[in-house]
Amino acid sequence: MRASSVPAMEPAVTTGGKLPFLNSGPPCEWRDCSIRERPMVPAPTGRATARPGHHRIRVRTFARWAALIPGAAVTLWAQTNTYVGRDPNAAWRAPAAARIEQLRKGDFTVRVVDANGRPIAGAVVSIAQQRHAFPFGSALVMSRIIQDTPANRIYRQKVLALFNAGTTENDLKWPPWIGEWGAGFARPQTLAGLRWLRDRGFALRGHVFVWPGWTNLPNAIQALRGTARQGEIPQLVLDHIAEQAAATRELLNEWDVQNEPFDNKDLMDVFGPAIQVDWFKAARAALPTAALYLNDYNTEDQTRNLAHVQLFANTVRYLQQNGAPVTGLGVQSHIGGAPSGIPDVLATFDRYAAFGLTLRVTEFDVNTSDENLQADYTRDYLTAVFSHPNMVGFQFWGFWEGAHWIPRGAMYRADWTEKPNGAAFRRLVFDEWWTRLSLTTDAEGVVRGRGFGGDYLATVMVGGSRLEGTFAVSTGARSPPTTVTLVAQPPRLANLATRAPVGAAGSDPPMAGFVVTGAAPKLVLARAVGPALAGFGVTGALARPTLTVFSGSQIIASNTGWSTAPNAAEIGPAAASAGAFALPANSADSALLLRLAPGAYTTRVTSADGATGIALLEVYDAAADAGRLVNVSTRAFVGTGAAVVIPGLVVAGPTARTFLIRGVGPGLTDFGVSGVLARPSIVLLRDGIPMAANDGWETAADPAGLATAAQNSGAFSLKAGNADAAMLVTLAAGAYTVLVSGADGATGNCLVEIYEAPR
């Protein structure tokens, strides 16, 4: 290279006749440098030589330097690394933005009408995205998900705030899965961590069924190498796939079936390439609908890593030609300090797209001390991925220095301060690619818009009432617009039911509280069900429950055996009207149908004969009039197994409503309650499918929002440091269940509260 073509730079190191090289020090990186040498010196065997003048070379930079070639005067100028496509006006940006607009957005329509179906014009509708459809995830450490420490609480909170998808970093690899890595990777912990993530709506990947290098296989497999039993290995691999798939089938959406064939090919060398096809077929037999991936590193740039890319392409081609049910390619994307150009990356993605498979970035990080470069490349690489039609997900390989295989590749430092690459990620995912709109209805009561794919909340104020509706935006050019109708008729909490143990040693009787609002008395149906639970398969039901209703400390009414109530003839029809199941005639189940003045009330279930058992305590809004039930709660002893507490609620009406749901254990001690549940866990389900979960309000994605909702709802504050649980959810009309248990398997008294809580 001519001297005139070398950019002006200050000398970084002048060796005084010595060419530097590494002898020790911190991690190094490749950097571009200019070298000026005089005079030319003979090069020792196996070493490069340079002619006099200026030269552009690539060297590794280090903290300490030592002599390599004596006798030459060499000066090195350090040049800050960059990459093709970093410029704000780079040619790739506009086409990428156009693809994102087309691929990652969809149309929606919101219609606002009154109770008679007439359109409401001029109403201001707020549209707020709640969740992305596109998976943004990270490799996660299951011990940090499950074990409760101050650092792990922050870790879990960041997981929920940043991501909607993930995988295990090491826990599902074959050796730790079968216990070879010690107690820190115990299988029960792994499964519990995956359930924790699933209950919070995460899309989860399995990593990995087969990593086919000897050093990455279990000791028992390695021990068979070169022995008379070596031929047993292929079947043992297939047995492992079947066993692990069965154990995780309900928790994972997809799997890396095979990992890193470029460097890990020992099993193929011994047993032939067809063994790879067998692995994919075994995975498909065990997992009929899961996505199945081939995963490898150095596969993001065909100009720099041609050998890796070529073998990756040859492997997937071989798999397809031989009937392997491979559905996707995992492009790991571990990036060094001199990143590939974005146009080269996009061209490589296009090369893989020709196979007709989905693509994922599975293990992204940028290993450099240049934090500005790291942030810019995170922004641009993620943009390239989001813009590509075959890409269906993006995953970091860790996000916190305290749990990262390359600490400086993380987005958060050890003290949890955010690095520039973390800020770049959040700006894209939760700002530039996050939809917030305020629109006004036209004469037909309609607003139309376009937003990024995901879940949304629409809110409008009509006549002093807040109306809410939830909807999802589908993406792609062929996706039909999403339409939601908001009716100016507030929803109501129609029912609260709690299944709990009665009479357990050291426990208080189950109780439910509620508030009647409005100006007139409200018809309320309360029930304590024991014997009738047998018809639903519940064993150990309470034989003779007694139901008591209080206003403050005053008993309003009590019943043992619903057929003995003064208005028993009205209880059956009221139950049917409220949607409650019928109680057998003359059963020992209890019920009260009461017309209650506005105010606060408590119901309690005890055993009429001192026995113990499971009971269902229910409170129903028995008339759809102006009065409403709000701020309902239930307190019960939380056991294990069948003795966990299971409240249920029913939301009625044409629109949705936001609720604050809390599971309070430690917070009860301030009210004189002893034997409390130390770490309540609450999981919200609809039709048996988890919708949301929490086991520590400060680990939620938005703890400040929970505190504000509690204050606005009139609920007492939860203390910092206490492991009380809380969630803020918007629920459409329907029936829901809240599963309450001890996050650590413990037992104790717990208060479950449900408040109407506008955001």
N, C-alpha and C positions, 0 to 999 in steps of 0.2 A: 504494500500500500504506500502511496506517495505521502511525503510529509505534509503536503498541502491539504490532503484529505483527512488529516487527523484533527479532531476538534481541539480547541484550546482548553487545557486542563492544568490544574496545579499538580505538581508532583505529590503523590501520596507517600511513596517510599523511595529513597535513594540509597542503594545498597553499598555504594563505595566499592564496587568491583565484585559484589556477591549477588547471585540470583536467589531470592527468598524461596523457602518452601516450609511446609508444616513439620514441626516436631512435637508439638503438643498445643493444647488450648481448647477453647470452646468450639461448638459446631461451626463448620465452614460453609461457604457457598461459592458457586461459580460467578465470576464477574468479568465483564469486558474491560480490558486495559490496553493502553498504548505503551509500547516498549521502545526505547531508544538505546542502542547498544554501540559501544566503540571500545576497542576494535573488535573484529570478528575473532572468536576463539575456537579452537578445535572442540568438538563435542565428544564427551566420553561415549563409549559404546552404549547404545540404547537410549541416548538422550537427544533431544532436539537441538538444532543449532539455528542461529539467526544471523543474517548478513547485516553489515552496518546500515544505519538509517532508522526510520520509524517503522514499526510493525504493530498490527492489531492482533492481540492474542487473547486467549481465555485462560485465566488462572483461578486458583482458589485463594480466597482471602482469609487470613488468620490473625489471631491476636498476637502471636509471637512468631518470629522469623529466625531462620538459621541459614548458614552458608550451604549452597549446593554446588555452584561452579566458581571456583576462585579465579581471579585474574581478569574478570570482565567488569567494566563499569556499566551498571544497568540502573535506569531510573524507571519506576512504574508510576503511572498516573491512574488513579482509580476513577472510573466512570460510573455514574449512577445508572443502574440497570433500568431498562424500560422494555416495552414490547410493542409490536406492530398493532395499531388499532387503539392505542391509549388516548390519542388526541381527541378532544371533545368533538371535533368535526370529522372524525374518521368516517370513511365511506360506508362501513358496515352498519353504522348506528341507525340511519333512517330506515333501511329495509328491515332491520330487526324490530324497530318500533312498530312498523306497519304489520309485521307478522304477529307481534304480541296483541295488537288491537284486534286482529282478525281471529287469532287462535284462542286467546285467553279471556275474551270478553263475550258477554251475551246480552240480549235485550230483555227488558222486563216492563210490565205494565201494572200499575196499581190503580184500582178503582175505589172511590169512596162514596158510599151511599148511606141514606138514613135508614131507620128501622123498617120503613115501608119499601125500601129498594129504590128510592128516588136519588138521583145523583146530587152530590154536594159540590158546587163549584167554588173556586177561590180558597180551598183548604190547602194549607201548607203541609206537605208531606216530607218528613225527614227519612232519608234512606241511609242506613248504616250497615256496612259489611261487618259480619261477626267472625267469619272464618274463611280461609282459602280452601278452594277445591284442590288446587295443585299442591302436592305434598312437598313441604319444606321441612327437612328433618336433620337428625344427627345420630351418630353412633352414641349409645348411652351405656352407662355402667349400672348394672342391676343392683349392686350393693348400695349404691348411692340413692337409688330409687326407693329401696326398702328400709335400709337402716336409718334410724332417726338420730341425726346429729345436727348441730347448728349449720355446719357447712352443707350437709346434704339437704337441709330444708331450703337453703338458697338455691342449690342445684336444681331441686324439683320445681321451685317457683320459676326459675329461668327456663327450664324445659317447657313448662306450660305457656309461658309468655312468648317464647320465640318460635315454637315448632308445632306442627300438627302430624308429624310422622317421625319414625325412628327405627333403629335396629339395635341389637346388642353388639358391643364392640368385640367381646371375647366369649361371653357366657354360653353361646350356642355352638361354638367350635367343638369338634368331637372330643378332644381330650378333656377340657373342663366340663363338658356335659356329662361325662361318665366319672367325674370325680378326681381326675389326675392332677388338677391344679389346686387342690386343697379346698378348705371350707369357704374361702372367699368367693367360690364359684359354685356353690351348692345348687343342685337342680331345683329344690323347692323355692329358693330365693329367685332364681331365674324366672320360673313360672309366675311367681307372685309379682315380680316386676313387670312382666308382660301383661298380666291382668290389670295392674295399676294403670298402665298406659292405654290399654284397650278401653277400660272403663271411662277414660277421659277422651275418647274419640280418636285416638291415634291410629293411623295406618302404619302397620308394622311389617318389617322385612325380616326374614330369617337369614342369618349369615353364620356358618355356611355348612351345607351337607358334606361336601368332599373337597378337601384341600390336598391334592394327591401327591405331595412330596413326602418322603419318609419322615422328615423331621417334624412335619405338621400332623402326622397320624398318631393315634394312641400307641402307647408302649406295647400293648398286647398285639397290635398289628405289626409293629416294627420287629417284635420278637419272632414272628413267623418268616421274616425275610430270609431267603436262602436255605430254608429248612424243608424237610419232606412235607410239611403242612402249608407251604407257601400258597398252594392252590386253593386253600380255603379263603384267602383274602377277598376275592371278588364277592362271594356270597355274604361275608361278614359286612362288607360295605353296604350291600343292598339291605341287609337286616337292619343296619344302623339307620339308613334313610327311612325305612318303614317305621321303626320305633320312634324316632325323633319327630317325624311327621305326625304320627298319631298323638303324641304327647302335646303338640303345639297347634294342632289343626284349627282349634276354635280361636286362636289368638293371633295368627299371622296371615297376612294377605298374599305374601309371595316369598320366594326363597332364592338365594344364590345357590344353585345346585353345585356348580363347579367353580373353584377359585384359582386364579393365576396359573393357567396352563403353560405360560411361557417359561417360568422357572420351576414349576411343580408338575413334573411329568413322569415321576418314577413309576407310578402304577401303569401308565400307558406304555412305558418302555418295557415293562415286564409282561403285561397281559395283553398288549395291543390296543390300538386306538378305539376299537369298538366298545371297550369297557365304559367309555364316556357316554355313549348312547344308552347303555344299560342304566346308568345313574339317572339320566333324565326320564327314562321310561318308568323306573321305580318311583321317582318323585311324582310323576303324573298318576300312577296307579294309587298312590297314597293320598294325593291331593288333586282331585279331579278338576278344580276350578282355579287353583293358585297360579300366579305368574311364575315362570321358571327362568332363571337368568344364568348366563355365563358372565363371569366377572374377572377383570384383569387390570393391571396398572400399566402406566406408560402407553396408554391407548388413546390419548386425547389429541395427538398431533402426528399425522403421517409423515410430515416433513422432517421431524426430528427423531422420531422413534419408529422408523419404517419397519424394522424387524419385528418389533412388538405388534404393531398394527397389522402387519401381514399375517403373522401367526394367529392373531385374534380373528381376523377375517377367514383364514383358512380353517380354523377350528369350527367356527359357526357354520361355514359352508359344509364341512364334513358332517356335522351334526344334522343339519337339515337334509342333506342328501341321503342320510342313513336312517331317517325317520325319528330322530330325537325330537320330543315336543318342547324344544326351546322356544320361549316367547319373547325374551328380551336380552339386551346386552348391557352389562354394568361397566360404565367407563369410570374407573376409580378416581382419577384426577388428583393425585398428589403432585403439587406444583412446586418447583424449586425457585431459586432466587432470580433466574433469568427466564421469565415465563414465555410460553409460546404466543405467537401472534393470534389474535382473535379470528381473523379470516382463515388461518390455517386450521384452527379448532373447528370452525363451522364447516369447512370443507371435509374434515375427517368425520364429523357427525353425518354429513350427507353420504359419505361412502358407506357408513354402517346402515343408513336408512334404506339403502338399496336391497338389503336382506328382508325388508318388510317386517321388521321387529320393532318393538318399543325400545327406547333407550332411557337409561337413568345415569345420572352422576351419583356414584355411590359412596365416595370416600374423599370428598374435597378438603384440601387445606393448602396453604401457601407457606412454605418454609423459607422465611427470610427475616432479617432484622430490620429491613426497610418497611416500616409500617404504612407509609403512604403508598408505596408500590403494592403492598399486600392488600390495602383497602381498595385501591383502584382496580386491581385484577379480580378481586372478589366481586366487585360491582359489575365488571365487564363480562367475566366468565358466566356469572349467574344470569346476566341479561342475554347472553348468547344461548344459554341453555333454555331459558324461558321462551325464547323466540323460535326455537326449533320445533317443527311439527311432530317429530317422533319422540321428543323428550316428555316423559311422564312423571319426573320427580327429580329432586335435588337434595343431596344429603351430605352434610359435613361429617368428617371423621373426628368428632369431638368438638367442644366449644369453649372449654374452661381449662386454663393452665394447670389447675390442680388435678385434672383427669384427662390428660391429652398425651398421646404418644410422642408428639413433637410440641413441647409447651409453647414455643414462640409461634406456632401455627394457630393458636387458639384465638377466639374473639374476646375473651375476658381474661384479665390477669388473675393471679392467685388471690388478690384481695377483692376480686369481683368488679374492679373498675373496667369499663368498656374500652376496648381498643378501637382504632379507626375502622378496622374491617368489620367489627360488630356493628358500629354505627352505620356503615355502608349497607350492610345486610338489612338492618331495620328500616333504613330510608326507602329501600326498594320495596320490601315485602309489605310494610305497614304504612307506607305513605304513597309512593309513586304507583304501586300496584294494589292499592286499597281504596275502595269506593266509598265516598261520603257525599251525599247530595241533598239539597233542599229544593223541592219542586212544588209548584202550585197547580192544583187541579183545574182543568178546563171546564167548559160548560157541561160536558158529559161526566164530570167528576173523575177524570182520568189524568194520570201523569205517566209519561213514558221516559225510559232512560236506558242506559247501557252501563254495565259494571263488570268487574272481574268475577270469574267463576267462584262460587262459594255460597255461604249461608248469609242471609240478610234479615234485618229487622226494619220494618216500616212503621213509623209513628206519626199520628196526626191528632191534633186537638180539635174536637167538635163540641160546641156547646158546653165548654168547661170540662168535658170528659176526654181522657186520653185513650185513644184506640191504638192497638198494636197488632201487627201481623207479621208472621215469619214466612220467608220463601227462600228458594234456592235459585241461583242463576246458573243455567247450563251454558257451556261454551262451544264454540265452533261455528263455522259458517252455516251448517245445516240444522243447528239447534233451534227449535221453535221458541218464541218469546215466552217468558214466565209471566203468568197473570195471577194477581192476588186481589181479593175484594175485602175492603174494610167496612164493616157495618157499624153505624153509630148506635151501638147497643153494648154497653160494657159487659164483659164476661163476669162470671161469679165462681167462687170456690164452692162447689156443690156438695162435697163430701170429704171427710177425713176419717180414715180407718187405720188402726194400729194393731198389729198382731204382736203380742208380748207374753212372756211368762208371768204367772201370778203365783205369789206365795213362796218364791225362792228365798232361801235363807239369807238374811241380811239385806233384802231388797224392799223397796217401797211398792205399794200397789200401783199399777199402771193408771195414769191420769191423762185426760185430754182437756185442753182449754180452748175457748173460742170467744170471739166478740161479736155481738149482734149490733149492726149499725142501722140507721134509719130513724124515722119518727114514730113508727108503729110497732107493735109486737110482731114477732117472727115465729112461724111454725117450724120447730126443730124436732127431728127424730134422732134419738140416741139409743144405741144398742150395745149389749155386752154378750157376745156369742161364744159359747163353749161347745155343747154337744153337737150343734149343727155343723161344726168344722169337720167332723168325721166324714161327712159327705164329700168333702174336698180333699180327702186323703191325709188330713192332719191327725197325727197320733198324739196321745197324751193331752187331749183337750181338757180344759177345766170343766168338771161335771156340773157344778151349780154356781154360776157367776151371779154376783149381786151388783147391780148398777145403781149409782148414786149421783145426783146432779146437785152442785153447789152454786150459790151466788155468794162470793166471799167465803165465809165460814159457815153460812146458813144453808141447811139442807132444803132444797126445793122439792125434790121427789126422789123415791127409791123404788126399786123393783127387783124381785127374784122370781123368774118365770113370767114371760111376757103375757101369757093368757090370763094372768090374774090382774093385769092392769085395768083400771076403771074404764078406759076407752080402748080396750083390746080390739074391738071390732073395727076401729079406725086405723090401727097400726098396720095391718096387712095391706090395705089399699095405699096408705101413705108410703110404705116401703116399696111397693110396686111402682108408684109414681116417681119415686126418687131413684129408681134403678137398682134398689137393693135386692139381694136374693131373699126368697121367702123363708121364714122360720117354720119348722114343723109345728103343727097344732099341739098345744099342751107340753111343748118341750121346756126344758129348764133354762133355755136361753132367755135373756132379759131384754126389755125394751121400754122406752118411755117416749110418748109423743106429747110435746109441750109447746105452748105458745108463750114465748119469752120476750119480755120487754128489752129494749136496747140496753146493752151492758155487757159485762164480762162474766163468763161462767166456766165451771170446771166439772168434768165427769170423772168418775172413778170406778174401777172394777175391783172387787174383792171376792173371796171365796165364801160362799154361804155356809159351808161345812168345814172350813179349815184345810181343805185339800189343796194341792198344787196342780198346776197345769197351764196349758196355753189358751189364751182368750183373745178374741178380736173385739176391740173397742172402737165403735163407729159413731160419727156425728154427721147427720145429713141436713142440708137445706131442703126442707120439705115443701117449700112453696116458692115459685119464681116471681116474687113480688118485689116491692121497692126495697125492702130490707135485705141485708146481705150478711154472710158469715165472713169475717176477716180475721187475720192474725191468729190462726189456729195453731195449737201446739199439743204435744203429747209427751209425758214423762214416764219412763218405764225402765226396768232393769234389763240391761243388755247382757245376754249370755252368749253361748257358743252353739254351733250346730243349729238345731231346730229352735233354740232359745234366743236367737238374734231377734232384734226388734224390726218389724216390717210395717212402717206406716204406708198407707195408700191415700191418694187424693184424686178427686175428679174435678176438672175444670169444665164448666158449662158456658155456652154462649157462642156467638158467631165470630168473635175475634180472640186474639191471644192476650195473654197477660204476663207481665214479668213478676216473678216471685223470688223472695229471699228465703232460702231453705237453710236451716242451721241444725247442727248436731252438737249440743253443748254438754260437755262433761266437766272439765276443770273449772269452767266458769260458774258452776253450780255451788262451789264451795263458799262463794261470797254470800250465798243465800242460806247457809246453814245445812246444806245437803252433804251427807257423808257417803263414802263408798262410791264415788263417782267413777265413770268410765274415763280412763286417763287419756286415751287417744281415739276419740270417735272417728269412724269412717262412715261417710254417707255416699251411697251410689243411687242415682236417679235412673229408673228404668221405665220404658214403655214397651209393652208386649214382650217383656223379658229381655229387651235389648238395652244395654247401658247407654245413657245419653250424656251424663255428666257425673263427676265424682270429686270428692275432696276428703282429705284426712289431716287438715291443718290449714286454717283460714289464711295464715300468712304465706303459705306455699301456693295459693291460687295465683292465676295469671295477673289479677288486678286486686290486691289486698285493699288498696285505698278505696276502690269502688265498692267493696263489700262493707267497709266501715261507713261510707257515706249512705249506702242503702239502709243499713241498720239505723242510723240516726234519723233518716227521713221516714222510716217505718215506725219509729217509736220503740224500737228494740233496745235492750241494754247493750252496752259496748262489750266487745270481746277484748280481753287483755292481750297485749303483746307478750309473746313467749308461751302463752297457753295453746294447747293443741286442739282447741275446739274447731269444729269443721263448719264450713259455710260455702254456699254457692249461690250465684245469681243466674236465674234461667228464665227464658221466655217460653211459655207453654201455650200451645193451641188447645182447643177443646179436646178432651179425652181423659182417659184414666192413666194414672202414673203410680209407681211404687218407689218408695225410698227404703233401701236396704241399709240398716244401721248395725254396725258391728265394731268390735275393737280392732283398730289397725294392727295392733301387736298381739291379737288373740286374747287380750284380757277381758274382764267382765266388769260391770258396774252400772250405776244409775246414769241415765242420759235424758236430756230434754231435746225433743225434736220440734222445731218451730217452722211455720210456713207463713210468711208475711206477703201481702201485696206490696210490691216495692217498685214503683215506676223508676226507670233509670234517669 
